[in-house]
């Protein structure tokens, strides 16, 4: 499977990771709370997954934030 190299996906993934760590959560914790597989969460954080709006909303809710916080810096102007 070819890995995506999209700066916007990397930005979302990084923002999710930062918020998750800020709350002291592991990928496994977030996986349990969202009902998503832990390997999927890892792929999202590495920018390898193009997640849906519904999935992004579910993650934001579990991270006690909103979608704009997780999409800050998108679209990339570069």
C-alpha distances in whole Angstrom, upper triangle without the diagonal:
4,6,9,13,15,18,19,17,17,21,21,19,22,24,23,23,26,28,27,28,31,32,31,29,26,22,24,27,25,23,26,28,25,24,20,18,18,15,14,17,16,12,15,17,15,14,10,12,14,16,19,23,24,22,23,26,26,24,27,30,29,29,33,32,31,28,30,30,26,25,28,27,25,25,25,28,26
4,6,9,12,16,17,15,15,19,19,18,20,23,22,22,25,27,26,28,31,32,31,29,26,23,25,28,25,24,27,29,26,25,22,20,20,16,15,18,16,13,15,16,13,12,9,11,13,16,19,22,24,22,22,26,26,24,27,30,29,29,32,31,30,27,28,28,25,24,26,25,23,23,22,25,23
4,6,9,12,14,11,12,15,16,14,16,19,19,19,22,24,23,24,27,28,28,26,23,20,22,25,23,21,25,26,24,24,20,18,18,14,13,15,13,10,12,13,10,9,6,9,11,14,17,20,22,20,20,23,24,22,24,27,26,26,29,28,27,24,25,25,21,20,23,21,20,20,19,22,20
4,6,9,10,8,9,13,13,12,15,17,17,18,21,22,22,24,26,28,28,26,24,21,23,25,23,22,25,26,23,24,20,19,19,16,14,15,14,10,11,12,10,7,5,8,9,12,15,18,20,18,18,21,22,20,22,26,25,24,28,26,25,22,22,22,19,18,20,18,16,16,16,19,17
4,6,9,8,8,11,13,12,14,16,17,17,20,22,22,23,25,27,28,26,24,22,25,26,24,23,27,28,25,26,22,22,21,18,17,17,15,12,12,13,10,7,7,10,11,14,17,20,22,20,19,23,24,22,23,26,26,25,28,26,25,22,22,22,18,17,18,16,15,15,13,16,14
4,5,5,6,9,10,11,12,14,16,17,18,20,21,23,24,26,27,25,24,22,25,26,23,23,27,27,24,25,22,22,21,19,17,17,16,13,12,12,10,7,8,10,9,13,15,17,20,18,17,20,22,20,21,24,25,23,26,23,22,19,18,19,16,14,15,13,11,11,10,13,12
4,6,5,6,9,10,10,12,14,15,16,18,20,21,22,24,25,24,24,21,25,26,23,24,27,27,24,26,23,23,22,20,18,17,16,14,12,12,11,8,10,12,12,14,17,17,21,19,17,20,22,19,20,23,24,22,24,22,20,17,17,16,14,12,12,10,9,9,7,10,9
4,5,5,6,9,10,11,12,14,15,17,18,20,21,23,24,23,23,20,24,24,21,22,25,24,22,24,21,22,21,20,17,16,16,14,11,11,11,8,11,11,10,11,13,14,17,16,13,16,19,17,17,20,21,19,21,19,17,14,13,14,11,8,10,8,6,6,6,10,10
4,5,5,6,9,10,11,12,14,15,16,18,20,21,22,21,20,17,21,22,18,19,22,22,19,21,18,18,17,16,13,13,12,10,8,8,8,5,7,7,7,9,11,13,15,14,12,15,17,14,15,19,19,18,20,18,17,14,14,14,11,9,11,11,9,10,10,14,14
4,6,5,6,9,10,10,12,14,15,16,18,20,21,20,19,16,20,21,18,19,23,22,20,22,19,19,17,16,14,13,12,10,8,7,6,4,8,9,10,12,15,16,18,16,14,17,18,16,16,20,20,18,21,18,18,15,15,14,11,10,12,11,10,11,11,14,14
4,5,5,6,9,10,11,12,14,15,16,19,20,19,19,17,21,21,18,20,23,22,20,22,20,20,19,18,16,14,14,13,10,9,9,7,11,12,12,13,15,15,18,16,13,16,18,15,15,18,19,16,18,16,15,13,12,11,8,7,8,7,7,9,9,12,13
4,5,5,6,9,10,11,12,14,15,17,18,17,17,15,18,19,15,17,20,19,17,19,17,18,17,16,14,12,12,11,8,7,9,7,11,10,10,10,12,12,14,12,9,12,14,11,11,15,15,13,16,13,12,10,10,9,6,5,8,9,8,10,11,15,16
4,5,5,6,9,10,10,12,14,16,16,15,14,12,16,16,13,14,18,17,15,18,15,15,14,13,11,9,9,8,5,4,6,5,9,9,10,10,13,14,15,13,10,14,14,11,12,15,15,13,16,14,14,12,13,12,8,9,11,12,12,14,14,18,18
4,5,5,6,9,10,11,12,14,15,14,14,13,17,17,15,16,20,19,18,20,18,18,16,16,14,11,11,11,9,6,7,8,11,12,14,14,16,17,18,16,13,16,17,13,13,17,16,13,16,15,15,13,14,11,9,10,10,11,12,14,14,17,17
4,5,5,6,9,10,10,13,14,14,14,14,17,17,14,16,19,18,17,20,18,19,17,17,16,13,13,13,10,8,11,11,14,14,14,14,16,15,17,15,11,13,15,11,10,14,14,11,13,11,11,10,10,8,5,7,8,9,11,14,14,17,18
4,5,5,6,9,10,11,12,11,12,10,14,13,10,12,15,14,13,16,14,15,14,14,13,9,10,11,8,6,10,10,13,13,13,12,14,14,15,12,9,11,12,8,8,11,11,8,11,10,11,10,11,9,6,9,10,13,13,16,17,20,21
4,6,5,6,8,10,10,9,9,9,12,12,10,12,15,15,14,17,15,15,13,14,13,9,9,11,9,6,9,11,13,14,15,14,17,17,18,15,13,15,15,11,11,14,13,10,13,13,14,14,15,12,9,12,13,15,16,18,18,22,22
4,5,5,6,9,10,10,11,12,15,14,13,15,18,17,17,20,18,19,16,17,17,13,13,15,13,9,12,14,17,17,18,17,20,19,20,17,15,16,16,13,12,15,14,10,13,12,14,14,14,11,9,12,12,14,16,19,18,21,22
4,5,5,6,9,9,11,11,14,13,11,14,16,14,15,18,17,18,16,18,17,13,14,16,13,11,14,15,18,18,19,17,19,18,18,16,13,14,14,10,9,11,10,7,9,8,11,12,12,9,8,12,12,15,16,19,20,23,24
4,5,5,6,5,7,8,11,9,8,11,13,12,12,15,14,15,13,15,15,11,12,14,12,10,14,15,18,17,19,17,19,18,18,15,13,14,13,10,10,11,9,6,9,10,13,14,15,12,11,14,15,18,19,22,22,26,26
4,5,5,6,7,9,12,11,10,14,15,15,16,18,17,18,15,17,17,13,13,16,15,12,14,17,19,19,21,20,22,22,22,19,17,18,17,13,13,15,13,10,12,13,16,17,18,14,13,17,17,19,21,24,23,27,27
4,5,8,10,12,15,13,12,16,17,16,17,20,20,21,18,20,20,16,16,19,17,14,17,19,22,22,23,21,23,22,23,20,18,18,18,14,13,15,13,9,11,11,15,16,17,13,13,16,16,19,21,24,24,27,28
4,5,9,11,13,11,10,14,15,13,15,18,18,19,17,20,19,16,17,20,18,15,19,20,23,22,24,21,23,22,21,19,17,17,16,13,12,13,10,7,9,11,14,16,18,14,14,18,18,21,23,26,26,29,30
4,7,10,11,9,10,14,14,14,16,18,18,19,16,18,19,15,16,19,18,15,18,21,23,23,25,23,25,24,24,21,19,20,18,15,15,15,12,10,12,14,18,19,21,17,17,20,21,23,25,28,28,31,32
4,7,8,6,7,10,11,10,12,15,15,15,12,15,16,12,13,16,15,13,17,19,20,20,22,20,22,22,21,18,17,17,15,12,13,14,10,9,12,14,17,18,20,17,16,19,20,23,24,27,27,31,31
4,5,5,6,8,10,11,12,14,13,13,9,12,13,10,10,14,14,12,15,17,18,18,21,19,21,22,21,18,17,18,16,13,15,16,12,11,15,17,19,20,22,19,17,20,22,24,25,27,28,31,31
4,5,5,6,9,10,10,12,10,9,6,8,9,6,7,11,11,9,12,15,15,15,17,16,18,19,19,15,15,17,14,11,14,15,12,11,15,17,19,18,21,19,16,19,21,23,23,25,26,29,30
4,5,5,6,9,10,10,9,8,6,9,10,8,9,13,13,13,15,18,18,17,20,18,20,21,20,16,17,18,15,13,16,16,13,13,17,19,21,21,24,22,19,22,24,26,26,29,29,33,33
4,5,5,6,9,10,10,11,9,12,13,10,12,15,15,14,17,19,20,19,21,19,20,21,19,16,16,17,14,11,14,14,10,11,14,16,19,19,22,20,18,21,23,26,26,29,30,33,34
4,5,5,6,8,8,9,8,11,11,8,10,13,12,12,15,17,17,16,18,15,17,17,15,12,12,13,10,8,10,11,7,8,11,13,15,16,19,17,15,18,20,23,23,25,26,30,31
4,6,5,6,5,6,5,9,8,7,9,12,11,12,15,16,16,15,17,14,16,17,15,12,13,14,11,9,12,13,10,11,15,16,18,18,21,19,17,20,22,25,24,26,28,31,32
4,6,5,7,8,8,12,12,10,13,16,15,16,19,20,20,18,20,17,18,19,17,14,15,15,12,11,14,13,10,12,15,17,19,20,23,22,19,22,25,28,27,29,31,35,35
4,6,8,10,11,14,13,11,14,17,15,16,19,20,21,19,20,17,17,17,15,12,13,13,9,9,11,10,6,9,12,14,16,17,20,19,17,20,23,26,26,28,29,33,34
4,5,9,10,13,11,10,13,15,13,14,18,18,18,16,16,13,14,14,11,9,10,10,6,6,10,9,7,10,12,14,15,15,18,18,15,18,21,24,23,25,27,31,32
4,7,9,12,10,10,14,15,14,16,19,19,19,16,17,14,14,15,13,10,13,13,9,10,13,12,10,13,16,18,18,18,22,21,19,21,24,27,26,28,30,33,34
4,6,8,7,7,10,11,11,13,15,16,15,13,14,11,13,14,12,9,11,13,10,9,13,13,11,14,17,18,18,17,21,20,17,19,23,25,24,25,27,31,31
4,5,5,7,9,10,11,13,14,16,14,12,15,13,15,17,15,12,14,16,13,12,16,17,14,16,19,20,21,20,23,23,19,21,24,26,25,27,28,32,32
4,5,5,6,9,10,11,12,14,14,13,15,14,17,18,17,14,15,17,14,12,16,17,14,15,19,20,21,20,23,22,18,21,23,25,25,26,27,31,31
4,5,5,6,9,10,11,12,11,11,14,13,16,19,18,14,16,18,16,14,18,19,17,18,21,22,23,21,24,23,19,21,24,25,24,26,26,30,29
4,5,5,6,9,10,11,9,8,10,10,12,15,15,11,12,15,13,12,15,17,15,16,20,20,20,18,21,20,17,18,21,22,21,23,24,27,27
4,5,5,6,9,10,10,9,11,10,13,15,14,10,11,14,12,9,12,14,12,13,16,17,17,16,19,17,14,16,19,20,20,21,22,26,26
4,5,5,6,9,9,9,12,12,15,17,18,14,14,17,15,13,15,18,16,15,19,19,20,18,20,19,15,17,19,20,20,22,22,26,25
4,5,5,6,5,6,9,10,13,16,17,13,13,17,16,13,16,19,17,17,21,20,20,18,20,19,15,16,19,19,19,20,20,24,23
4,5,5,6,5,7,7,11,13,14,10,10,13,13,11,13,16,15,14,18,17,17,14,16,16,12,13,15,16,15,17,17,21,21
4,5,8,8,11,11,14,15,16,13,12,15,15,11,13,16,15,14,17,16,17,15,16,15,11,13,15,15,15,17,17,21,21
4,6,8,11,12,16,18,19,16,15,18,18,15,17,20,19,17,21,20,20,18,19,18,14,15,16,16,16,17,17,20,20
4,6,8,10,13,15,17,14,13,17,17,15,16,20,19,18,21,19,19,16,17,16,13,13,15,14,13,14,14,18,17
4,7,9,13,16,17,14,14,18,18,16,18,21,21,20,23,22,21,19,20,20,16,16,18,18,16,17,17,20,20
4,6,9,12,14,11,11,15,15,14,16,19,18,18,21,20,19,16,18,18,15,14,17,18,16,17,17,21,21
4,7,10,12,10,10,13,14,14,15,18,19,19,21,20,18,15,17,17,14,13,16,16,14,14,16,19,19
4,7,8,6,7,10,11,10,12,15,15,16,18,17,15,12,15,16,12,12,16,17,14,15,17,21,22
4,5,5,6,9,10,11,12,14,16,16,18,17,15,12,14,16,13,13,16,18,15,16,19,22,23
4,5,5,6,9,10,10,12,14,15,16,14,12,9,12,14,11,11,15,17,14,15,18,21,23
4,5,5,6,9,10,11,13,14,15,14,12,10,14,15,13,14,17,20,18,19,22,25,27
4,5,5,6,9,10,11,12,14,14,12,10,14,15,12,13,17,19,17,19,21,25,26
4,5,5,6,9,10,10,12,11,9,7,10,11,8,9,13,15,14,16,18,22,23
4,5,5,6,9,10,11,9,7,6,10,11,9,11,14,17,16,18,20,24,26
4,6,5,6,9,10,10,10,9,13,13,12,14,17,20,19,21,23,27,28
4,5,5,6,9,9,9,9,12,11,9,12,15,18,17,19,21,25,26
4,5,5,6,5,5,6,9,8,7,10,13,16,16,18,20,24,26
4,5,5,6,7,9,12,11,11,14,16,19,19,22,24,27,29
4,5,8,10,11,14,13,12,15,18,21,21,23,25,29,30
4,6,8,10,13,10,10,13,15,18,19,22,23,26,28
4,7,10,12,10,11,14,15,19,20,23,24,27,29
4,7,8,7,8,11,12,16,17,19,21,24,26
4,6,6,7,9,10,14,14,17,19,22,24
4,5,5,6,9,12,11,14,16,19,22
4,5,5,6,9,9,12,14,17,19
4,6,5,9,10,13,15,17,20
4,6,9,9,12,14,17,19
4,6,6,8,10,13,16
4,6,8,10,12,14
4,6,6,8,11
3,5,8,10
4,6,9
4,5
4
